[in-house]
Amino acid sequence: MHAQPAFSGVWCPSVTPFDNHNAPDIEALGRHFARLNRSGIDTLLLMGSIGEFASLTQQERMLLIKEARSLSTLSMVANVSSTCVPDMLQLAEQAWKSGFDAVMVLPPYYYGQTQKQLMSYFKALDKQLGGKWFAYNFPARTGCDLTPTLIAELAAELPNFIGIKDTVDCLSHNRALIEETKKVRSNFAVLSGYDEYLLPNLLAGGAGVISGLNNIVPELFAAAMQAWRAGDLAELASVQQRIGQLMAIYSIGDDFVTTIKTAVSRRFDSMSSASRNYGGALTAEQCEIIDRLFA
């Protein structure tokens, strides 16, 4: 199989538990991480989209960075994305102080950005972040796409830019990122942001997946990586089919964050299902569907 760069494999973009006062619940996060630590996955992503970073205050984000690192021995990456660069740099500085392995950044969002603007932004940010970083491509939320040409040019010039999470529901986009970056950097990590793209990503020479389902079934994705590394194609096919079935969770309810949290809560009783998104609570019938899906 293909040689893999650092941070390869399966990542869990962790949910952020909240307590009865709607504050980040560090104890619940510790219980969640304890289970993930034993699962066989490779990396934890703190405060990604499923971690509700956009609804957290700067103080809450600083607290989570300070507390989370001691809860796991896995590689850990902090999403420090913001529309305010000084806030991002403050979060990144805390991540380095706390022992994080890298940080992740979205392009500027709300205002659509041209490729020229994105090039200038990431080059300027690279000089200030102070360590290794991943880009986060999520054009459905940012209004701009990090194209393979752009990312390959940045990867060739910036050694601390070590990878990208590509949350685009298009296999050819993921494949093109892999192909273009491999021309300039063999150690650049292209990870898919869609759970069911794990195997296609690996087959194309990518580094793996950052998967919301890892909050619920991390062992399944760990088994996939074990089978990949062992060249066990029959097991890979079986796991890929199961992942495809579990993708149905994203069509349950109005809010996938609350849905994922509900599944974690019902299966493990380790945290509240509450999120900061409004109107996302599941009905009893929807909860029964989740229970059957993961039975």
C-alpha positions in Angstrom: 0.0 0.0 0.0 1.0 3.7 -0.3 3.4 5.2 2.2 1.6 7.7 4.4 2.6 11.1 5.8 2.3 12.1 9.4 -1.2 12.4 10.8 -2.4 9.7 8.5 -5.3 7.4 9.4 -8.6 8.1 11.0 -9.4 11.2 13.0 -12.3 11.9 15.3 -13.6 15.5 15.1 -14.9 15.5 18.6 -18.2 16.8 19.7 -18.1 19.4 22.5 -20.3 18.3 25.5 -22.3 20.9 27.4 -23.5 20.7 31.0 -26.9 21.7 32.4 -25.8 25.4 32.3 -24.9 25.2 28.6 -21.2 25.5 29.5 -18.4 23.2 28.0 -18.5 20.0 30.1 -14.8 19.1 30.6 -15.7 16.0 32.7 -17.9 14.7 29.9 -15.2 15.4 27.4 -12.8 13.4 29.5 -15.2 10.4 29.4 -15.6 10.8 25.7 -11.8 11.0 25.1 -11.2 8.0 27.4 -13.3 5.8 25.1 -11.7 7.3 22.0 -8.2 6.7 23.4 -9.0 2.9 23.6 -10.6 2.7 20.1 -7.5 2.5 17.9 -8.0 5.8 16.0 -5.1 8.0 15.3 -5.9 11.7 15.9 -8.4 13.9 17.7 -9.6 17.2 16.3 -10.8 19.7 18.9 -13.5 22.2 18.0 -14.2 21.3 14.4 -17.5 22.0 12.8 -19.1 19.1 14.7 -17.4 20.5 17.8 -19.4 23.7 17.4 -16.5 26.1 17.4 -18.5 28.8 15.8 -20.8 29.1 18.8 -18.1 29.1 21.4 -16.7 32.2 23.0 -13.0 33.0 22.8 -12.8 32.2 26.5 -14.5 28.9 26.1 -12.2 28.0 23.2 -9.1 28.9 25.3 -10.5 26.7 28.2 -11.1 23.7 25.9 -7.6 24.0 24.5 -6.0 24.2 28.0 -8.0 21.3 29.4 -8.3 18.9 26.4 -4.6 18.0 25.8 -4.2 16.3 29.2 -7.2 14.1 28.5 -5.6 12.0 25.7 -2.3 10.7 24.5 -3.4 10.6 20.9 -2.2 13.1 18.4 -4.4 16.2 18.8 -5.1 19.1 16.5 -7.0 22.3 17.5 -9.2 24.1 15.0 -8.4 27.8 15.6 -10.5 29.2 12.8 -12.0 32.6 13.2 -12.8 35.7 11.2 -10.5 37.6 13.6 -6.8 36.9 13.0 -5.7 38.1 16.5 -8.2 35.6 18.1 -6.8 32.8 15.9 -3.2 33.6 16.9 -4.2 33.7 20.6 -5.8 30.2 20.2 -2.8 28.9 18.3 -0.4 30.2 21.0 -2.4 28.4 23.7 -2.4 25.3 21.6 1.4 25.3 21.4 1.7 26.0 25.2 -0.7 23.1 25.8 1.2 20.6 23.7 -1.0 20.3 20.6 0.6 18.7 17.6 -0.9 21.1 15.0 -3.7 23.6 14.4 -6.3 23.8 11.7 -7.6 26.9 9.9 -10.5 27.7 7.6 -10.1 30.4 5.0 -11.9 33.6 5.8 -15.6 33.1 5.8 -18.7 35.3 5.2 -16.9 37.3 2.6 -16.2 35.2 -0.5 -12.5 35.1 -1.4 -10.7 34.9 -4.7 -7.8 32.5 -5.2 -5.5 35.5 -5.1 -6.9 36.6 -1.8 -6.6 33.1 -0.4 -3.0 32.8 -1.5 -2.2 36.1 0.3 -4.1 35.1 3.4 -2.5 31.8 4.0 1.0 33.0 3.3 0.6 35.8 5.8 -1.0 33.5 8.3 1.8 30.9 7.9 4.3 33.5 9.1 2.3 34.1 12.3 0.9 30.7 13.4 4.2 29.5 14.9 3.9 25.8 14.1 2.4 23.1 11.9 -1.0 23.7 10.4 -3.7 22.2 8.3 -6.1 24.0 6.1 -9.8 23.2 6.3 -11.7 23.3 3.0 -15.5 23.6 3.5 -16.8 25.7 0.6 -20.4 25.0 1.6 -19.8 27.1 4.7 -17.0 29.5 3.6 -18.2 30.5 0.1 -14.8 29.7 -1.5 -13.0 26.6 -2.6 -9.4 25.7 -1.8 -8.5 24.4 -5.2 -5.9 21.7 -5.9 -3.7 24.3 -7.8 -3.8 26.7 -4.8 -3.1 24.1 -2.2 -0.2 22.6 -4.2 1.4 26.0 -4.6 1.1 26.7 -0.9 2.4 23.2 0.0 5.5 23.7 -2.2 6.4 27.0 -0.5 5.3 26.5 3.1 6.9 23.6 5.1 4.7 24.2 8.1 1.6 23.7 6.0 1.3 19.9 6.3 -2.2 18.9 5.2 -5.8 19.7 4.4 -9.2 18.5 5.4 -11.3 18.4 2.3 -15.0 18.6 3.1 -16.3 18.5 -0.4 -18.8 15.9 -1.4 -16.9 15.1 -4.6 -14.4 12.3 -5.0 -12.7 13.9 -8.0 -11.9 17.1 -5.9 -10.3 14.9 -3.2 -8.4 12.9 -5.8 -7.2 16.1 -7.6 -5.9 17.5 -4.3 -3.9 14.3 -3.7 -2.5 14.2 -7.2 -1.5 17.9 -7.3 0.1 18.0 -3.8 2.1 14.8 -4.4 3.8 16.5 -7.3 5.4 18.9 -4.8 5.4 17.2 -1.4 5.3 13.4 -0.7 4.6 14.1 3.0 1.6 16.3 2.5 -1.6 14.9 4.1 -4.9 15.1 2.2 -7.8 13.9 4.4 -11.4 13.6 3.4 -14.1 15.3 5.5 -16.7 12.7 4.5 -16.9 9.5 6.4 -17.6 7.2 3.4 -14.7 8.5 1.5 -12.1 6.8 3.6 -11.4 3.9 1.3 -11.5 6.0 -2.0 -9.2 8.5 -0.3 -6.7 5.8 0.6 -6.9 4.2 -2.8 -6.1 7.5 -4.5 -3.0 7.9 -2.3 -4.5 10.1 0.4 -3.9 10.1 4.1 -7.3 9.1 5.5 -10.5 10.6 6.9 -11.8 13.0 9.5 -15.1 11.4 10.3 -18.0 12.5 12.6 -19.0 8.8 12.9 -15.9 8.3 14.9 -17.6 9.9 17.9 -19.9 6.8 17.8 -18.1 3.9 16.1 -14.4 4.7 16.2 -13.5 1.0 16.4 -15.1 0.5 12.9 -12.8 3.1 11.3 -9.8 1.8 13.3 -10.6 -1.7 11.9 -10.7 -0.2 8.4 -7.2 1.3 8.8 -5.9 -2.0 10.2 -7.3 -3.9 7.2 -5.8 -1.3 4.8 -2.4 -1.6 6.3 -2.7 -5.4 6.2 -3.9 -5.5 2.7 -7.1 -7.3 3.7 -9.4 -6.3 0.9 -12.3 -8.5 2.0 -12.4 -6.8 5.4 -12.1 -3.4 3.8 -15.1 -4.1 1.6 -17.1 -5.2 4.6 -16.2 -2.1 6.6 -16.9 0.2 3.7 -20.4 -1.2 3.3 -21.1 -0.8 7.0 -19.9 2.8 6.9 -22.2 3.4 4.0 -25.2 2.1 6.0 -24.3 4.3 8.9 -24.2 7.4 6.8 -28.0 7.4 7.2 -27.5 9.2 10.5 -26.9 12.4 8.7 -30.4 12.4 7.3 -32.0 12.0 10.7 -33.3 15.2 12.3 -32.6 18.9 11.4 -29.2 19.2 12.9 -26.4 16.6 12.4 -24.4 17.9 15.5 -27.3 17.2 17.8 -28.0 13.9 16.1 -24.4 12.7 16.5 -24.5 13.8 20.2 -27.8 12.0 20.7 -26.3 8.8 19.4 -23.3 9.1 21.7 -25.5 9.9 24.6 -27.9 7.0 24.0 -25.1 4.4 23.3 -22.7 5.4 26.1 -24.5 7.7 28.5 -21.3 9.8 28.7 -22.7 13.3 27.9 -25.8 15.3 27.3 -27.2 15.4 23.8 -27.6 19.2 24.0 -26.0 21.4 21.4 -26.1 25.2 20.8 -28.1 24.8 17.6 -31.7 25.6 18.0 -34.6 23.3 17.2 -32.4 20.2 16.7 -33.7 17.9 19.5 -34.8 14.5 18.1 -38.2 13.0 18.6 -38.7 9.6 20.3 -39.3 8.1 16.8 -36.0 9.5 15.5 -34.2 8.2 18.6 -35.6 4.8 17.9 -34.2 5.0 14.3 -30.8 5.8 15.7 -31.0 2.8 18.1 -31.9 0.5 15.2 -29.1 1.9 13.0 -26.4 1.2 15.5 -27.8 -2.0 16.9 
